Structures are given as structure tokens and as C-alpha cells.
Amino acid sequence: MTVGDMDKVEIFDTDGKGRGLKAKQDLLTGDVVFAEPAYAAVVFDNLVYEVCHSCFKKQAKLQRCGQCKFAHYCDRTCQKAAWTEHKNECLAIRNYGQPTNETVRLASRILWRMAREGDNVSEDRLSSLADLQDHVDDLSEEEKRQLMSDVEVLHKYWRSNDQRFDSQSISHIFGVINCNGFTISDQRGLQAVGVGLFPNLCLVNHDCWPNCTVILNNGNRSAVNSMFHTQMRIELRAIQKIKAGEELTVSYVDFLKLSAERRSQLKKHYYFDCTCEHCTKGIKDDLMQAVKEEDGKKPSGETVKEVIEFSKMTLEKIDKDRSEGLWSNVVKLCRDCLKKQEPVLADTNLYQLKILSLASEVLSYLQHFEEAAGYAKRMVEGYRKLYHHNNAQLGMSLMRAGVTHWHAGLIEPGHAMICQANGILLVTHGPTHPITKDVETMRCQTEMELRMFKENEFLYYQMREAALKNQKIQMMAEPAGEYVKELFHRRK
């Protein structure tokens, strides 16, 4: 699909939600509805020396801009591709004496582009920036003070005499960023590394059980011939069949929260009351709070309350120990908590799922794969009952669980999970995304090993043990949390 092609969608006025996008034609599961490059994007302040400012890939060694000493790039190809966006920024940093925060940098890039190109609706842009919602009037007093501070900094940093951009129009841009700034992840989707603005995406309304998902494709500039280079873009992809005339929706927040919590989060961050079916009917809330039931008997309310409070306290301790890299402590906390949870909470209970996820992740890192696999299996079984069958988080969790089983020597369930992950990620990410390519490589490898296992199980384990002795299993990455779940970036 051509980046910027908006032929499959059109703007319409929704009932009570303002403008939205609907399909102009029938769409199949996995179809790319549209792909959109960032209007402007910046790397987070704390990652400016670790992430390329052009393609947003994390790299061990980056080359910095020789003039401002601030921007960093993979190589000259990325630097050249970013020059149009960086040119004004480079001069501003040198004149101001230092870079500003990520929000001011993004607003500046947006304004520079508006100054260059104007702010017009076109074939590849369905709305002007001026027409996007800013919710400035809905900001708290503290948020308004922060906004005015950012506007003041921008005036000093930007140093423009352009009469088109007064304080009101600049405040509007900050408001648009505040409620529509899209979280940009690294090339593996595991860490949020920046924030960008995608005007067409801003028109897609929220639903807790959506018919589309949004993924970031970092593009490819590694080909020798530049004609094969692709730019960073978001892709809106259908996760189920969509009929012509049906509204296109995405979820702004992770589904694994009680409906009241999701509604509260959406009201606080995006200034609207969610009226989707899952919120109004509390669909799956019962599963998320489920307790064990044996012979028609459930644990007492007092027992459940005690276990929930213990789980909350444990999660607080785990956060502290994770931040200090005390992984053995984290494992002990998880084991103790699960021992208390297992007789009381069901495997779909959110508190049990959180502990199962943490336990499997950290134990995999410590290479206790068999124990990790047991927890991972229970985790994905719970996720299957809660998430949409084509949810990206479910796909990533199945991939992680499959790899854990594979490392544990449990080749049959490991291969099955990796195949299931591959099926989901082909829908949510597409066949050319780096994550999907990685999973396809794993699928082929585990399929080959599974054939060997079925032909001669004894020989398979002998060869596996010999391989492990000669070459230790590569250390898994340090636990860094789950796949990026939140669609839009909120300023801390």
C-alpha cells in the first residue's frame, strides 16, 4: 500500500463523539486501512543519545550532528533523510544554547513544517491541524501553567517573527500534542522511545473492543539502493472484517483494566466519557475479578480482600526491586504471592495475571526456563479469555511464552505457541514488520526441531544437551516490561 493513500476511508460526523473515520469499502482481516508518515516526531529526552533521531531505532553506536552536538543518527543515510526536519532545530539549539524538552521540540518541528508547507487539507491529509481537538479548556490548572511555561520557552527557542503563529495558535498545537501525541516504539515494539503527531490517526475514535489496531513500522534505510528505502510510518490495520460504512476504531488504552478504571483513565487523559458496549455493560469485568470456585463454593469476601491487598503490596515491592535490578528478590516475591493467590484467585484475575507475567519474564531472564514456562502457559491461557483474538499484546505474549517453552526443551507446546503468535502478528503487524520476521524465523526453526523430536526423541535431547554444553543459551534481554500497550503518549 502507498504511504499516504487515504482512498479506503472518509470523515463523518459521529453521534456524540465529534468527527470520526469510516470505511468506504469492505475490509478484510489484516488489511492495511492506511499508512501515514509522522507529520513531526522527536526522541524522548532521556533517550536522545541511544535512539536514532531519524528512524527511531535503538543502536549501540550513533553518529551525532557535528553542529548542534544533540541529534544522533544510525549513519549518514539517516542523517541526510532527517536534514529537512533538523535544519531549523539545529540552528535553534545553537542559538538558544541548549535543547529544550521533548514537548517544545515537537511543537517547534510542527510549526516549522506549517511555516514551510502551510496547513491545508489534501489527498493524503484529511484534516488541517487547526481543526484537530486541543482540549485546552479542559486542562487542569497545573496543566495550564505547564502549557504557558512551554509556550514561553518556545518563543525564546523558536525566535520566529511569523505573524501566523501567535500565543493562541501555539497553545493549540501544544493542546493537540497533549491529547494526540502518538507513542513511538523501538523497532521491536518493546520500549517507548519517542512521540510524534499523525494527523489522520487523530481522527480515529476510541473503542475498548476496536476493529482496528495501530502499529509503528520504523521503515528500512539499510538497502544499498535508496529506491528501496521506506520511511517510518504508522499503519492502521483491520483486526476483523469491516463493512463499508462502519466506523473505524482503535483502543487508546490497554483492555486489561476494569471498565470503570478504563473510563476513568480515558476521562482524565482524553477528556471524554467512554460509552462503548464493553464499558457500559462491564463486559469481562467478572473474569478480571474472578475467584476460584470448587464444588459451587467460593472463598469468603474477607479472604479475597486480604489476597488482593497482599497482591497490591507485593506489586509495589516488585517495582522497587525491579528498578534496582534485584531479580532474585523479585522471583521470591512472585512465588510467595502466587502461593497466596492460587487457592483464591482465578487465572483470569488481573492481579494473578500481573504476577504470572512478571514471574515468567524474570525467570526467563535468569534462565530458569522450566518454571518460567509453567507461569507463561497460565498467563497466555488467561489472556486468551480476555483479549480480542487478534490483539497485538496477546500475540507478543504468545511469542514470549513460546520462546520460553522452546528454551525449556518443551518443543511441542513451544512451537504451537509460536505458530499462534505468528498468526496474530501477521494480522496486527503484517508480514514485513521486523517482529513478524523474527517470529517466522522462530517458527521455521522450531518446526525443524519438532520434526527431529518426533523422529527420534532420545536423539533430539542428546543433541540439545550437547549444544547447550558447547554453547550456552544466549542471555535473554534484561526485563524491561511488556510490549508497549498505550496508544498515545501522556506527559508525566
N, C-alpha and C positions, 0 to 999 in steps of 0.2 A: 504493500500500500504506500502511496505517495504521502510523505510527511506534509501536513497542512491541508490535505484533501478533506473537506467537510461535507461532501455530497450526500452522506448517509444520514445526516441529522438536520434538524431545523429548530429554531427558537419558538417557544409558545408560552402563553400566559397560563400558569397552573392555578388551581383552586387553593388560594391561601398561602402559596409558597413563592409568589412572585414569578419571575421568568424561569424557565427550565428548558431542557432539550428533549426532543422525542425523535424516534426512529422514522425515517422517510421510507424505509423498506424493511422487509423481513430480514432478521439477522439470525445466524446460526451460532451455536455454542462455540466459542473460541474465535469468532470473527473480531478483527480489529475495527472498531467503530470509527475512530480517528486517531491519528498520531499528531502530536503537537510539540514543536521545539519550545524551549523556555523563552519567554519574552525577555527575561533577565534572571540571573541566578548568581548566588555567591556561596562561598565555602564558610562554614561556621568559624567563629573567632578562634575557638580552641583547637582547630584542625588546619589552620592556614598553611602550616609547614609540612603537613602529612598528606594532603589531598590535592590533586591537580586542579587548578582554578579554571580549567577548560573542560575536561571530560569528567571530572569529579571522581576519578579512580584513585584509590589509596595506593601509594607507591613508596617503596623504601627510600629511593633516591629521587629527588626532584631538582629541577633547574630553576633558579629564581630569576626574576626580571632584573636586569642589570641596572635599571634606572631607579625604580622605586624600592627595590630590595624586598618587596612584600609579596607580590604574586609569584606562585610556584607552578611549574608545569612538568609533565612527563618528559617532553622533549621539544625541539623546535617546531615540530608539526603542530602540537597542541598550542604552543605559544603564538604561532602565526595565526591559527584559527581563532584565537581569543583576542587578537590585537584590536579589532574594531570596538569590542566591548571594553577593553582595558585601557585604551589610549587616553580617554578623558580621566579615568580613575587614576592612572599612573601620574598624570600631571597634578591632579587634586591632592594626592597623598604627599607629593613632594612640596607643594605649596603650603599645605596645612601642617606639614611636619611629622605627621603620623597617620596611620589608617584609622578609620572610625569603626564603630560597632557594625555587626552584620546587617542590622535593620537599616541603618543610614546608608551603608554601602549599596544595599539592594535598591532602596528608594532612589539613590543617585543614578544608578545604572538605568532604572526605568525612565527617569526624567531625561537623561541624556539621549536615550533612544527616542523618546517622544519628541525631543527637540530636533533630532535628525530626520525622523520619518513622519511626524505628525501622529494623530490619534484617530485614525479613520477605520471604519468597518470595511472589510474586503472579503474576497472569496475564501481566504484562509483564516480570517478572524471575524467572528460573528458579533462581537460587541466591542465598543470602544472602552478604554479603561475608565473614562469619565462616567460611563453608565453602570459600572460594577458597584455592588453594595460595599459601603465602607463601615457602617455601624458606628461611626464616630460618636453619635449622640447616645449610644448605648454603653459607652465605656464608663468604667468606674472613675472616681475622682483621681485615684492613684494612676490609672492607665492614661487619663487625660494629661496629667502632669508629665508622665514619661513621654507622651506624644509631643507635647510642646517643647520638651527638652531636646528631643530628636530633631524637630523642625529647626530649632535654633542652631544645633550643631550642623545640620545640613546646609543652612545658609552660609555658614563660615567655610565649610568644606567645599561646597559646590561652586561658590563665587560666581554665580550667573546673574547677568542683568536682563535675562529673558523675561519680558513682562507677562508672558502667558502663564507663568508659574508663580502665583502669589502664595501666601501662607495657607489660604483655604484649600487651594488645589494640591499643595504639597501635603497638607494634613489628610486629604482624601486618599492620596497614594499610600500614606502610612496606614490608614484605616483598611484599605484593600489588602495590604500585606498582612496586617494583623489577623484578618479572618479568612484570607485566601492563600497565604504563603504555603506552597506545597513542599513537603519534606522530601529532600533529595537523598537517596541512599547510595552506598558504595556499590561497586559492580556485582557484589554477591547479595545485596539486599539485606545485609545483616547489621549495618550501622548507619544511622542518620549522619550525613556529612555536610549538608548544606540546605539552603532554602531558595526556592525560585517561584516565579509567577507565570502561570499558564492561563491566559485569559479565557480560552474556550472551555477549559476544565472548570473554571469558576462558575460556569452556567449549569453544571450538572448538580442536581439536588441530591440530598441525603435520603437514604432508607436503610434501616438497620438490617434488612434482608434484601440487598440490592440485586439488580440483574446484570450489573457490570462491575469490573474491578479496574483499578488503575495501577500500572507498573511503570517503573522508570527503566528505560533502555539507555545505557551510557554511551551507546554508539561504538564505532570502531574506526580508529585512525591508524591502525597498525599495518594496513596493506601498503605495499610498495607503491602501487599506482593510486594516486589520490582520487581517481574517478570512482574507486570502490570504497572510499571513506563514507561513513554515516555519522550523523550528528546525534548528540544526546537529545532524547525526546521522551515524553510520556506517551503511553498507549492506553486508550480506553478500550477494554476488551469485554465482549459479551460472555458471561459465565452460564448462560442458559439461552434457550430460544426466545427471541423478542419479536413481537409482531409489529408491523408498520403502524405508526400512530401511538405506540406505547412509550411512556416516559422512560428515559434512561436515568438510572440512579446508581450511586456508589455509597459506601458507608464511610462516614467521616471518622468513626471511632471503631475500636475493636468490639466485636459482638460479645465476647466473653465477659460481660458485666450484666448485672441485673437491670431490667428495663428502667427502673427508677434511677439507677446510677447513670445509665447512658443518657437519659433525658436531662438529668442534672448537668452532666458534662457538656451536652450539646447546647443547653441554655446558657451556661456560663461562658463557653468559648465561642459559640457561633450565633448566639442571640435569637434562637427560635425554639419553639416547643415542638418536639417530635410527635407526630400523630400517625406514624406508620403502624401497621397491623400488629407487629411484634411488640411494640411498646404499649399500645392501647389495650391489647389483650394479655400482655405479660407472657407471651409465648416462650416456652422453655425456661422460664423463671423457676418452675417447680424442679426441673432437672438440675439447674445450677445450685439449688439449695437442698438437693436430695440427701436423705439419710438412709442408712441400712434398714432393711425390713426383713425379718425372719419369722416365718410362720404367722404372718399378719401382725407381728409386734414390732414397734419402733422404739428407739431409745427415748427416754424422757426429755422434755424440753430443757430441763436444767442441765442434763448431761450434754446435749447438743450445744447449748450456750457455752458451757465450760470448754468444750473442744474447740469451738470457734475462737474464743478468746485466747486459748493457748496457741492456736494457729496464727493469729494476728501477731502475738508477741514473738513467736518463732520467726515469722517473716521479717520483722524489724531487726532481730538479731542477725539473720542471714544477710540482710542488706549491709549491715555494718561489717560483718566478716568478709563478705564478697569484696567490698571496697578496699579492704586491707589484704586481700589475697590469701585469707586463711581458709583454704579449701577443705582441709581435714575437719575443721570446726563446722563448716557448712554441711558436710556429709553427716556428721554426728547429729546436728540439729534436725536435718531432714529425716534421718532414721528414727529419732525419738518422736518427732511429730507424727510421722506415718504410723508408728506403733499405737499412738493415742487416737489417730483418726480412723484407722482401718475398721474397728468394731462399730464405729458410729456413723461415719460419712460414706456416701456412695461415691463411686469413681467419677461421676459427673459433677460432683460438688466442686465449686470453684476453688475452695481452699485446698482440697485434696489435689486437684489438678495442678495448682501452683507449686505445691511441694513435690509432686511427681516429676514435673518439668525440671525443677531445679536439681533434684536428686540425679536424674538421668544425665543432665548436662554436665554437672560437676564430676560425677563418677566416670563418665566417658573421658573427660579431660585427664583424670587421674589414672585412666586405663584399667578401671575395674569394670570391664565391659559386660560381664555376665549379669552382675547386679544391676547395672545401668539399663541393660536390655529389658529386664523384668519391669522396671519402672516405666521405661519408654513405651512398652506394649500397653500397659494400663492407661498411660496418658493419651495415646492416639485412639484407643477404644472409647475413651470419654469424649475426646474432640469430635469423633465421628457422629456422636449422638447430638452434638450441639451446633457445630458449624455447618454451613451450606456445603454440599458435596463437592463444589468447585471453589472452595475458599483457599486463597493462597497460603494462609497460615497453616491450614490443615496439610497442604501439600509439602510445605517446608518441614513440618513436624514429622510427617511420614518419612521424608528423606532422611532426617536426622536419626529417627528410630531404626530405619533400615540399615544405615551405616553402622550404628551401634551393634545391631544383631550380627551384621557381617563380621565386624571385628571380634565379636564374641564367639565366632565359629558356628553361629546358628544360621547357616546359609539359606535354608528354605524359607523361613519367615522373613529373613533379611531381604532376599530377592523379591519376595511378594510385596513387601512394603515399598521398596524402591520402584517397582513397576507401578504401584498405585500412585506414588508421588509423581512419577513421570507423566501419568495420565492427567493428573490435576494441573501440573505446571505447564503442560503443553497448551492447556486452555488459558491459564492465567498469565503466563509469560510468553508463550509462543516458542516454536522450535529453534529460533536463532538466538534466544537470550542466553547469556553465559551460564546462568543457573541451570536451565534446561539441558544445555550441552553437557554440563558436569553430571547431571543425573542420568542422561542417556549413556555416558561413558561407564558409570557405575552399573547401569542395567546390563550392558553388554558383558562387563567383567563378571558380575555375579551369575549371569546366565551361563557363562562358560564354566565357572566353578561348580554350579549346581549340576550341570551335566556330568562333570567329573565325579562329584559326590554320589550321584545316582548309579554311576557305572561301577565304582569301587569306593565305598565309604571309608574302609580301612586305609587304602592308599591315599585318599584325599586328606585325611587327618595327619598321616605321616608326612606328606609333602608340606602341609600347612605348618606343622610343628618345626620342620627343618627350615622353612622360610622365616619363621619368627625368630629362630635362634640366630640365623645368619644376618637377618636384617630386622631390627626392632621395629614394631609398628610405629609409624610416624606420629609424633606427639600431636594430639588434636589442639586446635586453637584454644587459647585461654577463654573461658566462658565470658561472653560479652552480652548476654541477654538474648532474647528471641528475635526472630525476623521483625523488621520494622512494621509495626501494626497501625500506627496513626497516620492518616492520610495527609493532614495539614499540620504544619509546624506552628506551635504556640510558643511565644516568647516567655522565658522563665521569669 
